[in-house]
């Protein structure tokens, strides 16, 4: 296929719209050369991420990211006309040229960033090969956030050439995209796992024209390059909704694309065809009620190059000319139901079209700057990879976790080892161990200025998620609090001073720091000590019980402690999050504000009820210029299932760096 202009139905759709700036498409991919001529006039904004720097002409992921982005946003009249050139684009780099792998945690972080920045569609031309479509809790939560926010996530099905699944493509409510050739048949390398049979469609993915960093164009193959075609079409359909005065509905567009998909011609390709082939006019008909037909243009076939070498630069002409009528869709081809996803430990890579080996499937004109072999493979990878043929700064964070520290380099570690006093063991002085938190706490208590030389980290389940960097006039005070909290973490678990978890408010800086392990984490800056708390759980439970005594005549102390522990553990272990979205900040503040929680528990606990669920919903009532959320706690009677459940709701405003509770606690009974 020469370029996207040959896709059936695209010219008819362009006659109606080439996009609308109100529709925002986020591209989570490699670095993008925004100076390429095809982007002149494009409305693109790059957000700061863990991947920094500029696109490199020789970089595999820069080539991947620039190519994918150009398929959507290439301006008409240039060498690479894109699908939706007038839509607004968010460039969110996640794949690095340096070989650093993308974890599911960091992908989830980028998805949440896209949601916060106002994306309607999120394009992910990558994924990780899994057994059953399972994902880590971080990623599963981020995808659920997209569904709850009515945001369409479009992801590559992967290029392993098997009946297998990639995440995030296999997660509920995602639109998976496989690749088809110039004749409309599934390409051998395109995956066709069972989940894709309900939520996947095929789009052109062979020899797709796109931009390359440094200038010029390149043709690449893979589900990576089929994915932005679908994202671009979805953006145009959303633009039509805006043009007609209708609120954009990404999930409705997703359903229309699935229900209008056309079957493949050959009977033996049923499973490989997923739900069906992209049918632009059919989807348009479902959304607008218009019926249009067109004559397909003659297309030129080129090999996909899946054998590990570049395909011939002299493609054969394929005499495939047909006439098709846009169909209104197929009854029964509905959007897939939501299902539960089990968490697993894994990381991700870009979806590159490969044979069962690691050959790069791409067709490139003879240029010395383009390699025809890939250094990345989807198969047996522990990372998220790109599916290729071979918010701005200032966001607020309110996160929960445990404190840690890092040295970044061996030299910095040895400096501390040299400066810290030796330790006496059996009347023998031994060198200090800077990894011993007890020794570090004692040293910082005497030399607090050295705290600045450490990289302080906030960890969740032993995984660093943020680097904490105090700045400004209160920096020394913040370092003193960090030292105090770290001191509490090393106390005995039955000690009154034992700190189990901490809450850290801060602002995202857009900067990153590399830890000693090689992991890159974003930097947050606490403005002052306000909002930094250590959860002294032993004292917390006692204080909460005393609070309840003021409102309840009798208190079941054992039940109260069990319920409060369940609440705090549920927040931290089951509902763990990065604390960047409004919902998550409200949830984390609800856990930190344990006295509010305790007063909420009083009536339910007095009746012998246990915590059932915690939900966060947008509050229908709020102050002007505030961001208010209702946290609902539902309790049930474990001894009587017929008894009505009790719901308690309190409202939290998260518009400021430190959330605040609004109004009084409200409660009611419900049968569900």
C-alpha distance (Angstrom), angle and dihedral (degrees) to the residues before:
residue distance angle dihedral
X1 . . .
X2 3.84 . .
X3 3.82 96.3 .
X4 3.78 142.3 -38.1
X5 3.81 91.8 -74.5
X6 3.81 87.8 76.7
X7 3.82 94.5 58.8
X8 3.82 108.1 116.3
X9 3.78 111.4 -103.7
X10 3.79 97.9 8.8
X11 3.81 95.5 108.4
X12 3.80 91.1 51.1
X13 3.81 89.2 51.3
X14 3.81 91.6 46.7
X15 3.80 88.4 53.8
X16 3.80 86.4 64.9
X17 3.80 100.4 37.7
X18 3.78 142.4 -13.0
X19 3.78 91.0 -162.2
X20 3.78 140.6 -69.3
X21 3.79 127.3 -111.3
X22 3.80 89.3 -133.4
X23 3.81 88.9 68.4
X24 3.78 113.2 79.6
X25 3.81 124.9 -160.3
X26 3.80 119.1 -169.6
X27 3.80 117.5 -153.9
X28 3.80 113.6 -156.0
X29 3.79 102.3 -167.3
X30 3.79 143.1 95.9
X31 3.79 127.0 -38.6
X32 3.81 114.3 -62.3
X33 3.79 127.8 -140.0
X34 3.80 96.5 -134.9
X35 3.82 89.7 178.6
X36 3.80 90.6 69.8
X37 3.79 111.4 120.7
X38 3.81 92.5 -119.9
X39 3.83 90.4 65.5
X40 3.82 95.1 54.7
X41 3.80 103.9 129.0
X42 3.81 94.9 9.4
X43 3.81 117.0 137.7
X44 3.81 98.5 -126.5
X45 3.79 129.0 154.7
X46 3.78 123.7 -173.3
X47 3.80 117.3 -147.0
X48 3.82 122.4 -152.1
X49 3.80 113.3 -103.9
X50 3.78 140.0 159.0
X51 3.83 88.1 -81.2
X52 3.79 108.5 75.5
X53 3.78 137.4 173.3
X54 3.79 131.1 53.6
X55 3.78 132.8 -58.3
X56 3.81 113.5 -85.7
X57 3.82 121.2 -141.9
X58 3.81 89.8 -137.7
X59 3.80 95.9 40.4
X60 3.80 116.6 115.1
X61 3.79 93.8 -150.5
X62 3.81 92.9 41.5
X63 3.80 87.6 55.0
X64 3.79 90.0 47.1
X65 3.82 94.6 48.1
X66 3.80 95.4 44.0
X67 3.81 92.0 47.7
X68 3.82 94.5 48.3
X69 3.80 92.7 46.4
X70 3.80 92.8 48.9
X71 3.81 91.4 55.1
X72 3.81 88.2 63.6
X73 3.81 104.8 29.5
X74 3.82 105.8 25.9
X75 3.80 106.4 130.5
X76 3.78 119.7 -117.6
X77 3.77 113.5 -107.6
X78 3.80 92.1 37.7
X79 3.80 131.0 97.9
X80 3.82 90.5 -90.7
X81 3.81 113.9 41.0
X82 3.79 108.1 -163.4
X83 3.78 130.8 -147.0
X84 3.83 98.6 -116.5
X85 3.82 107.5 16.4
X86 3.81 95.8 162.3
X87 3.79 96.9 53.1
X88 3.78 121.0 99.1
X89 3.80 116.6 -104.2
X90 3.79 134.1 -153.0
X91 3.79 115.0 -159.0
X92 3.81 108.9 -153.9
X93 3.83 109.6 174.2
X94 3.80 113.9 -148.8
X95 3.82 104.3 151.4
X96 3.80 116.2 73.3
X97 3.80 129.2 -149.7
X98 3.79 88.2 -145.4
X99 3.78 93.5 73.5
X100 3.81 95.5 -108.0
X101 3.78 107.7 149.1
X102 3.78 124.4 -126.2
X103 3.79 114.9 -122.2
X104 3.78 123.2 -152.6
X105 3.81 86.7 -115.7
X106 3.81 91.9 58.8
X107 3.81 91.9 44.0
X108 3.81 89.1 52.7
X109 3.80 88.5 49.4
X110 3.82 90.3 54.3
X111 3.82 92.9 46.7
X112 3.80 90.8 53.1
X113 3.80 88.7 48.1
X114 3.81 90.1 54.1
X115 3.80 91.2 48.8
X116 3.80 91.7 50.7
X117 3.82 90.7 48.6
X118 3.81 92.0 57.5
X119 3.81 103.8 -102.6
X120 3.81 118.2 169.7
X121 3.81 93.2 -171.3
X122 3.81 128.7 28.6
X123 3.81 117.1 -159.8
X124 3.81 116.9 -157.2
X125 3.80 112.9 177.8
X126 3.77 92.5 -173.7
X127 3.75 144.5 57.7
X128 3.76 147.5 162.8
X129 3.78 125.7 -98.5
X130 3.81 110.8 -117.9
X131 3.78 137.6 175.2
X132 3.79 100.0 -121.6
X133 3.80 105.0 1.6
X134 3.79 92.2 -87.6
X135 3.80 120.9 159.3
X136 3.76 138.6 -171.2
X137 3.77 115.5 -94.1
X138 3.82 91.5 -108.6
X139 3.79 92.8 60.3
X140 3.80 95.6 38.7
X141 3.81 89.9 54.0
X142 3.81 92.6 48.4
X143 3.81 91.2 51.6
X144 3.81 90.9 48.1
X145 3.80 87.7 51.5
X146 3.81 88.9 56.8
X147 3.79 91.6 50.6
X148 3.80 92.8 46.6
X149 3.81 90.0 48.7
X150 3.84 93.2 47.6
X151 3.78 93.2 -115.2
X152 3.80 120.0 147.5
X153 3.79 115.1 -131.0
X154 3.82 112.6 -162.5
X155 3.81 115.7 -168.4
X156 3.80 138.0 176.0
X157 3.80 117.2 -102.1
X158 3.81 91.6 -141.9
X159 3.80 135.8 -113.4
X160 3.80 106.1 -109.0
X161 3.80 93.3 113.8
X162 3.79 93.4 -130.2
X163 3.78 143.1 105.2
X164 3.79 89.4 -93.9
X165 3.77 140.6 116.1
X166 3.78 139.3 -120.6
X167 3.77 128.4 -158.3
X168 2.93 133.1 -100.9
X169 3.83 87.6 23.5
X170 3.82 92.2 61.4
X171 3.81 95.9 49.5
X172 3.82 119.6 106.3
X173 3.83 118.0 -83.0
X174 3.83 93.0 13.4
X175 3.81 118.2 124.6
X176 3.81 106.6 -132.4
X177 3.81 118.9 -154.3
X178 3.79 126.3 -153.6
X179 3.80 127.4 -174.2
X180 3.80 130.1 -108.3
X181 3.79 130.8 -173.6
X182 3.81 131.0 -120.4
X183 3.81 91.1 -81.3
X184 3.79 92.0 54.8
X185 3.80 95.3 -107.2
X186 3.81 124.8 130.3
X187 3.80 112.3 -94.2
X188 3.79 114.6 -121.5
X189 3.79 94.9 -117.9
X190 3.83 95.1 52.8
X191 3.83 113.8 105.5
X192 3.80 121.7 -124.2
X193 3.82 107.7 -171.5
X194 3.80 121.0 169.5
X195 3.80 95.5 -102.3
X196 3.80 90.1 55.4
X197 3.82 89.1 62.4
X198 3.80 87.5 74.9
X199 3.80 103.8 32.2
X200 3.80 108.2 24.0
X201 3.79 135.6 88.8
X202 3.78 134.1 -176.5
X203 3.81 123.9 -117.8
X204 3.81 132.6 174.1
X205 3.80 108.0 -69.9
X206 3.80 106.2 159.2
X207 3.78 124.7 97.0
X208 3.80 93.8 -14.7
X209 3.80 116.2 -175.8
X210 3.80 116.3 -125.7
X211 3.78 144.8 146.2
X212 3.78 124.7 -84.9
X213 3.82 127.3 -153.2
X214 3.77 114.9 -90.2
X215 3.79 93.9 27.0
X216 3.76 137.2 -63.5
X217 3.77 130.8 69.5
X218 3.78 137.5 -87.2
X219 3.80 135.6 -167.8
X220 3.79 116.4 -131.8
X221 3.79 135.2 175.3
X222 3.77 132.2 -146.2
X223 3.77 144.6 85.1
X224 3.82 85.1 -80.5
X225 3.78 89.4 73.2
X226 3.79 96.4 39.9
X227 3.80 89.0 56.8
X228 3.85 98.5 64.4
X229 3.80 89.4 48.5
X230 3.80 89.3 61.4
X231 3.81 91.5 41.9
X232 3.80 90.0 51.9
X233 3.80 93.3 49.0
X234 3.80 90.1 48.7
X235 3.81 89.1 51.1
X236 3.81 90.7 52.9
X237 3.80 91.4 49.9
X238 3.80 89.9 50.6
X239 3.81 88.6 48.5
X240 3.80 88.7 54.8
X241 3.79 89.7 53.5
X242 3.81 89.9 53.6
X243 3.80 90.3 45.6
X244 3.81 89.3 54.6
X245 3.79 92.1 50.3
X246 3.79 94.2 -106.0
X247 3.79 124.1 130.9
X248 3.82 109.2 -106.7
X249 3.81 111.1 -102.2
X250 3.83 111.1 -168.7
X251 3.81 94.5 -178.4
X252 3.80 90.6 53.0
X253 3.81 88.8 52.3
X254 3.81 89.4 49.8
X255 3.80 90.4 53.2
X256 3.82 91.4 48.3
X257 3.81 92.0 51.5
X258 3.80 91.4 50.5
X259 3.81 96.7 43.8
X260 3.80 93.9 47.0
X261 3.82 95.9 47.5
X262 3.82 113.9 127.6
X263 3.82 123.7 -131.6
X264 3.78 120.7 -113.5
X265 3.80 118.1 -106.7
X266 3.80 101.6 -123.6
X267 3.80 116.1 72.0
X268 3.80 93.0 -142.1
X269 3.81 91.5 62.0
X270 3.81 96.9 62.6
X271 3.80 96.5 112.4
X272 3.79 93.4 36.9
X273 3.80 88.9 52.6
X274 3.82 90.7 64.0
X275 3.83 109.5 -160.4
X276 3.80 88.7 -24.4
X277 3.80 146.0 -82.0
X278 3.78 125.9 -47.3
X279 3.80 108.2 -87.2
X280 3.79 108.8 -172.8
X281 3.79 97.2 179.0
X282 3.79 91.9 45.5
X283 3.79 91.8 53.1
X284 3.80 89.8 46.2
X285 3.80 89.5 52.3
X286 3.79 92.2 51.2
X287 3.79 92.0 50.8
X288 3.81 99.9 40.4
X289 3.80 105.6 18.2
X290 3.81 91.6 -122.2
X291 3.81 120.3 137.3
X292 3.78 118.0 -150.7
X293 3.78 135.2 166.7
X294 3.75 134.0 -162.5
X295 3.75 142.2 -178.8
X296 3.75 114.0 -114.6
X297 3.77 114.1 -123.0
X298 3.78 121.4 -126.1
X299 3.77 108.7 -91.7
X300 3.77 130.6 -157.0
X301 3.77 119.4 -127.1
X302 3.78 121.9 -137.6
X303 3.77 127.0 179.7
X304 3.78 114.7 -102.4
X305 3.79 91.2 -133.6
X306 3.76 93.9 -130.7
X307 3.75 93.8 149.7
X308 3.77 93.8 78.3
X309 3.81 101.1 -95.9
X310 3.74 132.5 84.2
X311 3.79 114.0 -85.3
X312 3.77 120.6 -115.3
X313 3.77 115.9 -74.3
X314 3.83 89.7 -140.7
X315 3.81 104.2 66.2
X316 3.75 120.7 -163.5
X317 3.79 119.6 -113.0
X318 3.76 113.1 -111.5
X319 3.79 116.5 -148.6
X320 3.76 94.7 -145.3
X321 3.79 111.8 139.8
X322 3.76 121.9 153.7
X323 3.75 142.9 156.6
X324 3.75 121.5 -129.7
X325 3.76 135.9 -177.4
X326 3.78 117.0 -139.6
X327 3.77 106.1 -112.7
X328 3.78 124.2 -145.2
X329 3.76 92.1 -129.5
X330 3.75 139.1 -95.4
X331 3.76 121.9 -73.6
X332 3.75 111.0 -123.9
X333 3.81 95.2 30.7
X334 3.76 92.2 110.2
X335 3.75 131.3 159.7
X336 3.79 108.7 -82.0
X337 3.77 120.5 -97.6
X338 3.77 118.8 -109.3
X339 3.77 114.4 -96.2
X340 3.77 133.7 -176.0
X341 3.79 117.7 -99.3
X342 3.78 122.2 -149.1
X343 3.79 116.4 -136.5
X344 3.77 122.8 -119.7
X345 3.76 136.3 172.7
X346 3.78 110.9 -100.9
X347 3.78 147.7 123.9
X348 3.79 134.7 -143.5
X349 3.87 145.8 -117.0
X350 3.88 135.7 -173.2
X351 3.83 112.9 -85.4
X352 3.78 104.1 -109.3
X353 3.76 121.0 -176.1
X354 3.76 102.6 -116.1
X355 3.70 140.2 160.4
X356 3.81 112.5 -120.8
X357 3.82 83.4 -74.9
X358 3.81 127.4 56.4
X359 3.80 101.2 -86.8
X360 3.81 116.4 138.8
X361 3.78 111.5 -120.1
X362 3.75 104.9 -146.0
X363 3.77 138.4 119.9
X364 3.79 113.2 -138.7
X365 3.80 131.7 177.6
X366 3.80 111.3 -118.8
X367 3.82 101.9 -74.4
X368 3.80 123.7 145.0
X369 3.81 91.0 -143.8
X370 3.81 96.2 65.8
X371 3.78 123.3 74.6
X372 3.79 120.6 -149.3
X373 3.78 94.4 -156.0
X374 3.75 127.2 74.3
X375 3.75 128.5 -137.8
X376 3.81 91.0 -159.0
X377 3.76 130.7 71.0
X378 3.78 130.8 -170.0
X379 3.75 94.1 -151.2
X380 3.79 119.0 94.7
X381 3.80 91.3 -5.8
X382 3.78 123.0 152.6
X383 3.79 91.2 -156.6
X384 3.78 142.3 65.1
X385 3.81 108.5 -97.4
X386 3.80 136.1 -173.9
X387 3.81 117.7 -96.8
X388 3.78 96.8 -127.7
X389 3.75 130.6 141.5
X390 3.60 98.3 -98.6
X391 30.79 71.3 -12.9
X392 3.09 114.3 -125.3
X393 3.81 121.3 -106.4
X394 3.75 121.8 -71.2
X395 3.81 98.9 61.6
X396 3.78 114.9 147.9
X397 3.79 127.1 -122.8
X398 3.79 130.6 -162.2
X399 3.78 104.6 178.6
X400 3.79 136.8 168.7
X401 3.79 126.6 -145.7
X402 3.77 143.7 95.6
X403 3.78 129.0 -62.9
X404 3.77 124.2 -111.6
X405 3.78 137.7 162.4
X406 3.78 135.4 -139.2
X407 3.80 135.9 -164.1
X408 3.83 99.1 -150.7
X409 3.82 92.2 -152.8
X410 3.79 139.3 35.7
X411 3.80 89.7 -119.8
X412 3.80 92.2 57.5
X413 3.80 90.6 47.4
X414 3.80 91.7 50.5
X415 3.80 90.1 48.6
X416 3.78 90.1 59.9
X417 3.78 90.8 44.6
X418 3.79 88.8 54.6
X419 3.81 96.3 45.5
X420 3.80 99.4 41.8
X421 3.83 114.9 89.0
X422 3.78 119.1 -109.5
X423 3.79 121.3 -100.8
X424 3.78 123.7 -122.1
X425 3.81 113.4 -130.0
X426 3.83 116.5 177.0
X427 3.81 90.9 -19.3
X428 3.80 90.1 -50.8
X429 3.80 121.9 111.8
X430 3.79 113.0 -136.2
X431 3.82 127.6 -173.9
X432 3.78 116.7 -87.3
X433 3.79 119.7 -96.8
X434 3.83 109.3 -141.4
X435 3.82 90.1 -165.5
X436 3.82 90.1 63.7
X437 3.81 103.5 94.9
X438 3.81 91.5 -157.5
X439 3.80 91.8 58.1
X440 3.80 91.3 43.9
X441 3.81 92.0 51.5
X442 3.80 91.3 51.4
X443 3.80 91.8 47.4
X444 3.81 93.8 49.3
X445 3.80 90.7 47.8
X446 3.81 87.2 63.2
X447 3.82 97.8 33.7
X448 3.81 107.8 30.0
X449 3.80 91.5 164.7
X450 3.81 88.4 71.3
X451 3.82 89.7 64.9
X452 3.80 88.4 81.4
X453 3.81 90.5 62.1
X454 3.81 90.5 62.6
X455 3.78 127.2 78.4
X456 3.79 103.1 -127.0
X457 3.79 112.9 -151.7
X458 3.78 136.5 -165.5
X459 3.79 108.5 -140.3
X460 3.78 131.8 -162.6
X461 3.79 113.5 -163.8
X462 3.83 90.4 -15.8
X463 3.82 90.9 -53.2
X464 3.82 115.3 118.5
X465 3.80 108.8 -130.8
X466 3.82 101.8 167.8
X467 3.78 139.4 21.3
X468 3.81 111.9 -137.8
X469 3.80 114.6 -142.3
X470 3.82 115.7 176.2
X471 3.81 114.1 -154.0
X472 3.78 137.7 171.0
X473 3.79 132.3 38.9
X474 3.81 93.7 -38.9
X475 3.81 95.9 49.6
X476 3.80 93.8 107.4
X477 3.81 90.7 50.8
X478 3.80 90.5 51.2
X479 3.81 91.7 49.8
X480 3.81 88.7 50.9
X481 3.81 90.3 54.0
X482 3.81 91.2 47.7
X483 3.80 89.9 52.5
X484 3.80 90.4 48.7
X485 3.81 93.0 49.0
X486 3.80 91.5 47.9
X487 3.79 88.1 51.0
X488 3.80 89.4 54.2
X489 3.80 92.6 51.1
X490 3.81 92.6 59.9
X491 3.81 94.7 52.2
X492 3.80 121.7 106.6
X493 3.80 111.9 -82.1
X494 3.80 92.1 -118.8
X495 3.81 92.8 50.8
X496 3.79 119.2 112.3
X497 3.82 88.1 -131.5
X498 3.82 95.3 51.3
X499 3.83 111.0 127.6
X500 3.79 112.1 -153.8
X501 3.80 99.0 178.3
X502 3.77 140.2 -1.9
X503 3.79 135.5 -144.0
X504 3.80 117.9 -139.9
X505 3.82 123.5 -170.4
X506 3.78 117.4 -166.3
X507 3.76 147.7 135.8
X508 3.79 124.4 -99.2
X509 3.79 109.8 -116.9
X510 3.79 100.5 -165.4
X511 3.81 87.6 -121.7
X512 3.79 128.0 112.3
X513 3.78 136.1 -157.0
X514 3.79 130.6 -152.2
X515 3.79 116.0 -130.2
X516 3.80 127.1 -145.7
X517 3.82 89.5 -97.9
X518 3.81 91.3 56.1
X519 3.80 93.8 -107.5
X520 3.80 115.1 138.1
X521 3.81 117.8 -143.2
X522 3.81 132.7 178.0
X523 3.79 120.3 -105.4
X524 3.80 122.2 -122.8
X525 3.80 125.4 -168.7
X526 3.82 120.5 -147.0
X527 3.79 108.5 -148.6
X528 3.80 93.8 -150.5
X529 3.79 140.5 -31.0
X530 3.81 93.9 -75.8
X531 3.78 110.5 118.1
X532 3.81 95.5 15.2
X533 3.79 105.7 124.0
X534 3.75 136.8 169.6
X535 3.78 116.1 -144.5
X536 3.78 103.6 -129.8
X537 3.77 90.1 -173.8
X538 3.79 96.7 -175.5
X539 3.79 91.0 56.4
X540 3.79 91.6 36.2
X541 3.79 95.1 61.3
X542 3.79 91.9 46.5
X543 3.80 92.2 49.3
X544 3.80 91.6 46.3
X545 3.80 91.2 53.1
X546 3.80 90.0 51.1
X547 3.79 88.9 51.7
X548 3.80 90.5 52.8
X549 3.80 91.6 50.3
X550 3.78 88.0 66.8
X551 3.82 91.9 61.2
X552 3.80 103.6 29.4
X553 3.78 127.4 57.0
X554 3.78 93.1 -148.8
X555 3.78 127.0 29.1
X556 3.79 127.2 -163.3
X557 3.79 95.9 -144.9
X558 3.80 95.6 -172.3
X559 3.79 91.6 48.7
X560 3.78 91.5 44.1
X561 3.79 92.3 52.8
X562 3.80 92.0 45.9
X563 3.81 92.6 49.7
X564 3.80 94.1 45.8
X565 3.81 91.1 48.1
X566 3.81 88.7 49.7
X567 3.79 90.4 51.3
X568 3.80 95.0 50.0
X569 3.80 94.0 42.9
X570 3.80 91.5 47.2
X571 3.78 90.3 55.6
X572 3.78 94.6 47.5
X573 3.79 103.6 37.7
X574 3.80 107.3 24.6
X575 3.81 99.9 30.2
X576 3.80 99.1 32.4
X577 3.77 113.4 156.2
X578 3.79 144.4 162.1
X579 3.80 94.7 -104.8
X580 3.81 95.6 -128.0
X581 3.81 104.2 110.0
X582 3.79 120.4 72.9
X583 3.80 91.4 -115.6
X584 3.78 93.1 52.7
X585 3.79 93.7 47.1
X586 3.80 89.8 51.7
X587 3.79 90.6 48.9
X588 3.80 93.4 48.1
X589 3.78 92.5 47.3
X590 3.80 89.8 50.5
X591 3.78 88.6 57.2
X592 3.79 93.2 46.1
X593 3.78 93.3 47.5
X594 3.78 90.5 66.9
X595 3.78 94.6 160.6
X596 3.79 89.9 61.5
X597 3.77 88.3 48.3
X598 3.79 91.7 48.9
X599 3.79 93.3 54.6
X600 3.78 87.9 48.5
X601 3.78 91.6 53.2
X602 3.79 95.2 50.3
X603 3.79 100.4 90.3
X604 3.80 95.4 38.2
X605 3.79 95.4 46.6
X606 3.78 92.0 46.7
X607 3.82 86.6 59.8
X608 3.80 93.0 50.1
X609 3.81 95.4 -106.9
X610 3.82 126.5 151.1
X611 3.80 132.4 -145.2
X612 3.82 111.3 -90.6
X613 3.79 106.8 172.4
X614 3.78 144.8 -16.1
X615 3.80 121.1 -144.3
X616 3.79 133.7 177.9
X617 3.81 120.6 -151.1
X618 3.78 134.6 173.8
X619 3.79 108.0 -95.3
X620 3.82 113.9 -121.1
X621 3.80 89.8 -148.1
X622 3.78 123.7 54.5
X623 3.77 144.1 145.0
X624 3.79 119.7 -95.7
X625 3.81 113.2 -82.3
X626 3.80 91.4 10.1
X627 3.80 132.9 118.4
X628 3.80 107.8 -138.6
X629 3.79 128.7 -174.9
X630 3.78 133.0 -177.7
X631 3.79 115.7 -133.5
X632 3.80 109.5 -158.1
X633 3.78 122.3 -162.6
X634 3.80 115.3 -164.5
X635 3.80 121.3 -162.0
X636 3.79 130.6 -168.1
X637 3.79 137.0 -169.1
X638 3.83 108.0 -112.5
X639 3.82 90.7 -161.0
X640 3.82 98.3 48.8
X641 3.80 118.3 38.5
X642 3.83 91.4 -178.2
X643 3.75 92.0 62.6
X644 3.81 116.4 103.2
X645 3.78 116.9 -103.7
X646 3.77 119.8 -116.6
X647 3.81 121.2 -131.5
X648 3.80 123.8 -161.7
X649 3.78 120.2 -170.2
X650 3.77 131.9 -169.9
X651 3.78 128.0 173.4
X652 3.80 125.2 -128.6
X653 3.80 127.7 -166.8
X654 3.82 110.8 -147.7
X655 3.81 99.1 175.7
X656 3.80 92.4 108.1
X657 3.78 128.9 59.5
X658 3.81 88.6 -102.0
X659 3.84 113.5 46.2
X660 3.80 118.6 -132.7
X661 3.80 133.1 -155.8
X662 3.81 117.4 -117.9
X663 3.79 128.9 -155.8
X664 3.77 128.8 -20.8
X665 3.77 131.0 -45.4
X666 3.82 112.0 -93.2
X667 3.80 125.4 -158.9
X668 3.80 140.0 -174.4
X669 3.79 140.9 161.8
X670 3.79 124.6 -106.3
X671 3.82 133.6 -178.0
X672 3.81 92.3 -139.7
